[in-house]
Amino acid sequence: MTRAWLALGVLAVAVLLIGVDGTVLALAMPFIATDLKTAATQVLWIGDIYSFVLAGLLVTMGGLGDRIGHKKLLLAGATAFAAASVAAAYAPNAALLIGARALLGAAGATLAPSTLALIRSLFPQSRERSVAVGIWASAFSAGAILGPMLGGLLLEHFWWGSVFLINLPVAAVLFVGGVALLPEQRNPLPGPWDPPSVGLSLLGMLGVVYAVQDGVANGFHIDALILGVGGAAALALFVRRQLSVATPLIEVRLFGNHRFSAVVVANLLAVLGLSGVVYFLSQFFQLVMGYSPLQAGLAELPAAVGATAFGVLAGVAMRHSSQRAILTIGLALVGSAMASLSLIGPHTEYPHVGVSLFVLGIGLGLAYTAASDVILASVPPERAGAAAAVSETGYELGTALGIATLGSIVTGVFRALMVSSGTADSLPDAIEAAKRLPDQRGLEVLAVAKSAFSSALAVAAGIGSVLVLASAAAIWVLLKPAPAPPEPRAGSRTGRAPGNRCRPRKDELCRSRNRLTRPTPNIAACQVSTTPPSARATSNAR
């Protein structure tokens, strides 16, 4: 069993890598924007293309892992992740950086479902699995929130490409540890591969998400509408195909289970509300509050501490409480923290933000652990990869949509408030413009820009809090346990008298006799008979 827990450490390293890479870029964006001369739309794409591609390929990679083996896929993904990190670090322009981030997303899609599927194999007992999932989720949450801190530490001493090169030693540890400790896990009867389903899932997700992002940022013009309708049609065809083929990439019928579907949707909405706010909060610390990159990263440390500690505690707490309660409490805490962040402004003191981030981390640790445990327990081990892919797809799609929609809201509100100055459409641009103006005019533009960005972030936080709190209420209702069936009354036609007790699944003959005769309090009459049927027939004839 010790080997299983050591293997869990390797899997935790894998999801830590995914989490860090999803957010480490936040603090580097001002440097990238200046160095590569990126437009506002390119800034958004650099930030969220990773999550777009990852979300689009998770279902595909989950099914692929079930077929070829999750250990094999995990090791291949770690190698590809390292190579794509080098390409991103040395990208000479925004277009190539976006392409490298897309490759990172494709490699990351091989890691996430494989880790959760291997946990399902390593820990078949539900009590141990809950703790293991808690540790796994804590590593994922901690990675997502530690990313800005690590990025800030690197940016104090190195250029922006260093935030990608930190992936190399982590990928090396993952590869070596995976070869030595991880077992292989695959579906023994996987069925044939289905390339049309792969294409439909990727095209559908990319089309819908791009349409949402571009529509919110630039208005829903005809191009965005065409892409959105085309993406929705591709997803509809994907679902239809999954219902018709013998071996689907994803078991769509899982969504017929209201517990499963409710948790996936709640995860998506919660992460959607959270990710866009956290992504721009790093810029708030640097560009509004004047923190250095390292200070900005350390400012987000309370969220990492809360998520790590309470992710593990959630795994233990689920032994004594319901998944419904843990998940609802976690989402409610995240929503409340984001509501508090909707009150921030240019002169907000850090304790306000720090306490909000700590509460947010606690809620994230509780919610993500409980959600992952619900989903993982709903399928047999051979389908764990597909179920894990559904869970991770919801998480990553929520991240991508959060940066796209709430990020576009931040950009739109900022532009609207800056119309009078006519200087820029983003805060980094406004700061650069202020430097070129006379002193007094430059200070005025800078003050207006900081106020506009703070207001835009507050609006996004308020919208996000509404989404998360609505998810918490929905989870509380949808995961309500079904009422126990009423006890049949003694002597009723459909019931049995209290004394007429049959052992379930072992006394079919006794139950048949109960339906044909009046109930009797004689317990002996309901015992399993060892007399051959022919002898009983002779006895009855007598």
C-alpha positions in Angstrom: 0.0 0.0 0.0 3.0 2.3 0.6 3.8 2.0 -3.1 0.3 3.3 -3.9 0.7 6.4 -1.8 4.2 7.0 -3.4 2.5 6.7 -6.8 -0.1 9.2 -5.7 2.8 11.6 -5.1 3.8 11.2 -8.7 0.2 11.9 -9.9 0.1 15.0 -7.6 3.2 16.3 -9.4 1.4 15.9 -12.7 -1.7 17.9 -11.7 0.5 20.5 -10.0 2.2 21.0 -13.3 -1.1 21.5 -15.1 -2.4 23.9 -12.5 0.8 26.0 -12.4 0.9 26.3 -16.2 -2.7 27.5 -16.3 -2.0 30.5 -14.1 1.7 31.2 -14.1 1.3 33.4 -17.1 -0.9 36.0 -15.4 2.0 38.0 -13.9 4.1 37.7 -17.0 1.4 39.2 -19.3 2.4 42.8 -18.8 6.0 41.9 -19.8 4.9 39.8 -22.8 2.6 42.6 -23.9 5.5 45.1 -23.9 8.1 42.8 -25.4 6.0 41.2 -28.1 3.8 44.3 -28.8 0.6 42.3 -28.4 -2.9 43.6 -29.1 -5.6 43.3 -26.5 -7.2 40.3 -28.3 -3.9 38.6 -28.5 -3.4 39.0 -24.7 -6.7 37.1 -24.2 -5.7 34.4 -26.6 -2.3 33.9 -25.0 -4.1 33.5 -21.7 -6.9 31.1 -22.6 -5.8 29.1 -25.7 -4.2 26.7 -23.3 -7.5 26.0 -21.6 -9.5 26.0 -24.9 -7.4 23.2 -26.4 -7.1 21.3 -23.2 -10.8 21.3 -22.7 -11.4 20.4 -26.4 -9.1 17.3 -26.2 -9.8 16.0 -22.7 -12.6 13.7 -23.7 -10.5 12.4 -26.6 -7.5 11.8 -24.4 -9.6 10.2 -21.7 -10.9 7.7 -24.2 -7.4 7.2 -25.6 -6.0 6.4 -22.2 -8.7 3.8 -21.6 -7.6 2.2 -24.9 -3.8 2.4 -24.9 -3.2 2.6 -21.2 -3.1 5.7 -18.9 0.5 5.2 -17.7 1.7 5.2 -21.3 -0.3 8.3 -22.2 0.8 10.1 -19.0 4.5 9.5 -19.8 4.1 10.6 -23.5 2.2 13.7 -22.3 5.0 14.7 -19.9 7.5 14.5 -22.7 5.4 16.6 -25.0 4.7 19.1 -22.3 8.4 19.7 -21.8 9.0 20.2 -25.5 6.1 22.6 -25.9 7.4 24.6 -22.8 10.7 25.2 -24.5 8.9 26.4 -27.6 6.7 28.9 -25.6 9.7 30.2 -23.7 11.6 31.3 -26.8 8.6 32.3 -29.0 9.7 35.5 -30.9 6.2 36.9 -31.5 2.6 36.6 -30.2 1.4 34.3 -32.9 4.0 31.7 -32.2 3.5 32.0 -28.5 -0.2 31.3 -29.0 0.7 28.3 -31.0 3.1 27.0 -28.4 0.4 27.5 -25.7 -2.0 25.5 -27.8 0.6 22.6 -27.9 0.9 22.9 -24.1 -2.9 22.5 -23.9 -2.8 19.4 -26.1 -0.1 17.8 -23.9 -1.9 18.8 -20.7 -5.0 17.0 -21.9 -3.1 13.7 -21.7 -2.2 14.3 -18.1 -5.4 15.3 -16.3 -7.7 12.3 -17.0 -4.9 9.8 -16.7 -4.1 10.9 -13.2 -7.6 10.6 -11.9 -8.1 7.2 -13.7 -5.0 5.8 -12.1 -6.2 6.9 -8.7 -9.3 4.9 -9.3 -7.1 1.9 -10.0 -4.7 2.5 -7.1 -7.3 3.0 -4.4 -10.3 0.7 -5.0 -11.6 1.2 -1.5 -13.9 4.3 -1.2 -12.5 5.5 2.2 -8.9 5.5 0.9 -9.9 6.9 -2.5 -11.6 9.9 -0.9 -8.4 10.9 0.9 -6.4 10.3 -2.3 -8.8 12.4 -4.4 -8.5 15.1 -1.7 -4.7 15.1 -2.0 -5.0 15.1 -5.8 -7.4 18.0 -5.8 -5.3 20.0 -3.4 -2.3 19.6 -5.7 -4.4 20.8 -8.6 -5.8 23.8 -6.7 -2.5 24.7 -5.1 -0.8 24.6 -8.5 -3.4 26.9 -10.0 -2.9 29.4 -7.2 0.8 29.0 -6.7 1.4 29.8 -10.4 1.4 33.5 -10.0 3.7 33.3 -6.9 6.3 31.2 -8.8 5.9 33.4 -11.8 6.6 36.5 -9.7 9.7 34.9 -8.2 11.1 34.1 -11.6 10.2 37.5 -13.1 12.2 39.2 -10.4 15.4 37.7 -11.8 14.7 36.4 -15.3 12.8 37.2 -18.5 9.2 36.2 -19.1 10.1 33.0 -20.8 11.4 31.5 -17.5 7.8 30.9 -16.4 7.6 28.2 -19.0 11.0 26.7 -18.4 10.1 25.7 -14.8 8.0 23.0 -16.4 11.1 21.1 -17.4 12.4 19.8 -14.0 8.8 19.0 -13.0 8.2 17.0 -16.2 11.5 15.1 -15.6 10.4 14.1 -12.1 7.0 13.0 -13.4 8.5 10.9 -16.1 11.1 9.1 -13.9 8.6 8.6 -11.0 5.9 7.4 -13.4 8.2 4.8 -15.0 9.2 3.5 -11.5 5.9 3.6 -9.6 2.8 3.8 -11.7 0.8 0.7 -12.7 -0.8 0.4 -16.1 -4.6 1.0 -16.3 -6.6 0.4 -19.4 -10.0 -0.9 -20.6 -9.4 -4.6 -21.6 -12.2 -4.3 -24.2 -11.8 -0.7 -25.5 -13.4 -1.1 -28.9 -12.3 0.7 -32.1 -11.1 4.3 -32.2 -13.5 6.9 -33.5 -11.7 9.8 -35.3 -15.0 11.6 -36.4 -15.9 12.0 -32.7 -12.5 13.4 -31.9 -12.9 16.0 -34.7 -16.5 16.9 -33.7 -15.6 17.4 -30.0 -12.6 19.7 -30.7 -14.3 21.8 -33.4 -17.5 22.1 -31.4 -15.8 23.4 -28.3 -13.4 25.7 -30.0 -16.2 27.2 -32.2 -18.5 27.9 -29.3 -15.8 29.3 -27.0 -14.3 31.5 -29.7 -17.7 32.9 -30.6 -18.4 33.8 -26.9 -15.0 35.4 -26.5 -15.1 37.4 -29.7 -18.7 38.3 -29.3 -18.4 39.7 -25.8 -15.2 41.6 -26.7 -16.2 43.0 -30.1 -19.9 42.5 -30.4 -21.8 39.6 -31.8 -21.2 40.3 -35.5 -22.0 37.8 -38.2 -18.6 36.0 -38.1 -19.0 35.2 -34.4 -22.5 34.1 -34.8 -21.6 31.7 -37.7 -18.8 30.2 -35.6 -21.0 29.9 -32.6 -23.8 28.1 -34.5 -21.3 25.9 -36.3 -19.7 24.9 -33.0 -23.1 24.2 -31.4 -24.0 22.0 -34.4 -20.7 20.1 -34.1 -21.4 19.4 -30.5 -24.9 18.3 -31.2 -23.6 15.9 -33.8 -21.0 14.7 -31.4 -23.6 13.8 -28.8 -25.8 12.1 -31.4 -22.8 10.0 -32.5 -21.9 9.0 -29.0 -25.4 7.7 -28.5 -25.2 5.6 -31.6 -21.7 4.1 -31.8 -20.9 0.9 -29.9 -17.8 2.3 -28.1 -18.3 6.0 -27.6 -15.5 8.4 -26.6 -17.7 9.5 -23.7 -20.7 7.8 -22.2 -23.3 10.6 -22.7 -25.9 8.6 -20.8 -23.9 9.3 -17.6 -25.6 12.7 -17.7 -28.9 10.9 -17.2 -27.8 10.6 -13.6 -28.8 14.0 -12.1 -26.0 13.8 -9.4 -23.3 13.4 -12.1 -24.6 16.1 -14.4 -25.3 18.5 -11.6 -21.8 18.2 -10.3 -20.2 18.7 -13.7 -22.3 21.8 -14.5 -21.7 23.3 -11.0 -18.0 22.8 -11.4 -18.1 24.5 -14.8 -20.0 27.5 -13.5 -17.9 27.8 -10.3 -14.6 27.8 -12.2 -16.0 30.1 -14.9 -16.8 32.7 -12.2 -13.5 32.2 -10.4 -10.9 32.0 -13.2 -11.6 35.3 -14.9 -11.4 37.2 -11.7 -8.2 35.5 -10.5 -6.6 36.0 -13.9 -7.0 39.8 -13.8 -6.4 40.0 -10.0 -2.7 39.5 -10.7 -2.7 42.5 -13.0 -4.6 44.5 -10.3 -1.8 43.8 -7.7 0.9 44.9 -10.1 -0.6 47.7 -12.1 -3.0 49.2 -9.6 -1.5 48.5 -6.2 2.1 48.9 -7.5 3.4 45.5 -6.3 6.4 43.9 -7.8 5.9 40.6 -9.6 7.1 38.7 -6.5 5.0 40.7 -4.2 2.0 40.1 -6.4 2.6 36.4 -6.4 3.0 36.3 -2.6 -0.2 38.4 -2.3 -2.2 35.4 -3.7 -0.5 32.9 -1.3 -3.5 32.8 1.1 -5.6 31.2 -1.6 -3.0 28.5 -2.2 -2.7 27.8 1.6 -6.5 27.5 2.0 -7.0 25.3 -1.1 -4.1 22.9 -0.2 -5.1 22.4 3.4 -8.8 22.2 3.0 -8.6 20.0 -0.1 -6.9 17.3 2.0 -9.3 17.9 4.9 -12.3 17.5 2.5 -11.2 14.0 1.7 -11.2 13.2 5.4 -14.4 15.1 6.1 -16.3 13.1 3.5 -15.9 10.0 5.7 -18.1 11.7 8.3 -20.3 14.0 6.2 -22.1 13.9 2.9 -20.6 14.9 -0.4 -23.6 17.2 -0.9 -22.8 19.2 2.2 -19.1 19.5 1.5 -19.6 20.6 -2.1 -22.4 23.1 -1.2 -20.3 24.7 1.6 -17.3 24.9 -0.7 -19.2 26.7 -3.5 -20.9 29.0 -1.0 -17.5 30.1 0.4 -16.1 30.7 -3.1 -19.2 32.8 -4.0 -19.0 34.8 -0.8 -15.3 35.6 -1.3 -15.9 36.8 -4.8 -18.8 38.9 -3.6 -16.3 40.6 -1.2 -13.9 41.2 -4.1 -16.6 43.0 -5.9 -16.1 45.9 -3.4 -12.4 46.5 -4.3 -11.1 49.8 -5.6 -7.8 51.5 -6.3 -7.3 52.3 -2.6 -8.4 49.0 -1.2 -6.1 47.7 1.6 -4.5 44.3 1.2 -6.1 42.7 4.3 -9.5 42.9 2.6 -8.2 41.1 -0.5 -6.0 38.7 1.5 -8.9 37.5 3.7 -11.1 37.1 0.7 -8.5 35.0 -1.1 -8.0 32.7 1.9 -11.8 32.1 2.1 -11.8 31.5 -1.6 -9.0 29.0 -1.3 -10.9 27.1 1.4 -14.0 26.9 -0.7 -12.1 25.8 -3.8 -10.3 23.0 -1.9 -13.6 21.7 -0.4 -15.6 22.0 -3.6 -13.2 20.5 -6.1 -12.4 17.5 -3.9 -16.0 16.7 -3.3 -16.9 17.1 -7.0 -14.1 14.8 -8.2 -15.1 12.2 -5.6 -18.7 12.1 -6.7 -17.7 11.8 -10.4 -15.0 9.1 -9.9 -17.3 6.9 -7.7 -20.0 6.9 -10.4 -18.2 4.6 -12.9 -16.4 1.3 -12.9 -12.6 1.3 -13.0 -12.4 0.6 -16.8 -14.4 3.7 -17.6 -12.6 5.9 -15.1 -10.6 7.7 -17.8 -13.7 8.8 -19.6 -15.4 10.0 -16.4 -12.3 11.8 -15.3 -12.2 13.5 -18.7 -15.8 14.7 -18.3 -14.9 16.2 -14.9 -11.7 17.9 -16.2 -13.5 19.1 -19.3 -16.0 20.9 -17.2 -13.1 22.4 -15.1 -11.0 23.5 -18.1 -13.9 24.7 -20.2 -15.0 26.7 -17.2 -11.5 28.2 -17.0 -11.4 29.1 -20.7 -14.9 30.5 -20.7 -14.2 32.5 -17.5 -11.1 34.2 -19.0 -13.0 34.7 -22.2 -16.3 36.0 -20.9 -15.3 37.7 -17.6 -12.0 38.8 -19.2 -14.0 40.4 -22.1 -16.3 42.0 -19.6 -13.3 43.5 -17.8 -12.0 44.8 -21.2 -15.4 46.1 -22.2 -16.1 48.0 -19.0 -12.6 49.4 -19.0 -13.0 50.7 -22.5 -16.4 52.2 -21.7 -15.0 54.1 -18.7 -11.9 55.3 -20.6 -13.9 56.7 -23.6 -13.5 60.2 -22.3 -9.7 60.0 -22.1 -9.4 58.3 -25.5 -6.0 56.9 -24.6 -6.1 53.1 -24.6 -8.2 50.0 -24.5 -6.2 48.2 -21.8 -4.5 49.2 -18.5 -0.9 48.4 -19.7 -1.6 50.6 -22.8 -2.9 53.4 -20.6 0.1 53.3 -18.4 2.4 53.5 -21.4 0.4 56.4 -22.8 0.5 58.2 -19.5 4.3 58.1 -19.5 4.3 60.1 -22.8 2.0 62.8 -21.6 2.9 65.9 -19.5 3.3 65.2 -15.8 -0.1 66.5 -14.6 -2.0 65.1 -17.5 -0.2 61.8 -17.3 -1.1 61.5 -13.6 -4.7 62.2 -14.3 -4.9 59.6 -17.1 -3.2 57.1 -14.8 -5.6 57.7 -12.0 -8.6 57.3 -14.3 -7.2 54.1 -15.8 -6.6 52.5 -12.4 -10.1 53.4 -11.3 -11.6 52.1 -14.5 -9.7 48.8 -14.2 -10.7 48.4 -10.6 -14.4 49.0 -11.4 -14.2 46.6 -14.3 -12.7 43.9 -12.1 -15.3 44.5 -9.4 -18.1 44.0 -12.0 -16.6 40.8 -13.1 -16.2 39.6 -9.5 -19.9 40.4 -8.8 -21.0 38.5 -11.9 -18.8 35.6 -10.9 -20.2 35.5 -7.4 -23.7 35.3 -8.7 -22.8 32.3 -10.8 -21.0 30.4 -8.0 -23.7 31.1 -5.4 -26.4 29.9 -7.9 -24.3 26.7 -8.4 -24.2 26.2 -4.6 -28.0 26.5 -4.4 -28.5 24.1 -7.3 -26.2 21.5 -5.9 -28.0 21.6 -2.5 -31.3 20.9 -4.3 -30.1 18.4 -7.0 -28.0 16.2 -4.6 -30.8 15.9 -2.1 -31.0 12.2 -1.1 -34.1 10.3 -2.4 -36.7 9.7 0.3 -36.7 6.2 1.7 -39.7 4.1 0.5 -42.5 3.9 3.1 -42.7 0.7 5.2 -45.5 -1.5 4.0 -48.4 -2.0 6.5 -48.8 -5.3 8.2 -51.4 -7.5 6.5 -51.6 -5.3 3.3 -51.9 -7.0 -0.1 -48.5 -5.7 -1.2 -46.7 -6.1 2.1 -45.7 -8.8 4.6 -46.6 -9.2 8.2 -43.8 -8.3 10.5 -43.1 -11.9 11.3 -43.0 -13.1 7.7 -39.5 -12.1 6.9 -37.6 -13.4 3.8 -33.9 -13.0 3.3 -33.4 -10.9 0.1 -32.0 -12.6 -3.0 -31.9 -16.0 -1.2 -35.5 -17.1 -0.8 -37.3 -16.6 -4.1 -39.6 -19.6 -3.3 -40.6 -18.0 -0.1 -41.4 -14.7 -1.8 -43.5 -16.5 -4.4 -45.5 -18.3 -1.6 -46.1 -14.9 0.1 -47.7 -13.5 -3.0 -50.1 -16.5 -3.2 -51.0 -17.0 0.4 -52.2 -14.8 3.2 -49.4 -13.4 5.4 -48.7 -15.4 8.5 -46.7 -14.6 11.6 -45.2 -18.0 11.5 -41.5 -17.4 10.8 -40.8 -21.1 10.2 -43.1 -21.0 7.2 -40.7 -18.6 5.5 -37.5 -20.7 5.8 -35.6 -22.0 2.8 -36.7 -25.5 2.0 -34.1 -28.1 1.2 -36.7 -30.7 0.2 -36.7 -31.6 -3.5 -39.6 -30.2 -5.5 -41.0 -33.7 -6.2 -41.1 -34.6 -2.6 -42.9 -31.4 -1.7 -45.4 -32.1 -4.4 -46.1 -35.6 -3.0 -46.4 -34.1 0.5 -48.9 -31.5 -0.7 -51.0 -34.2 -2.5 -51.3 -36.0 0.8 
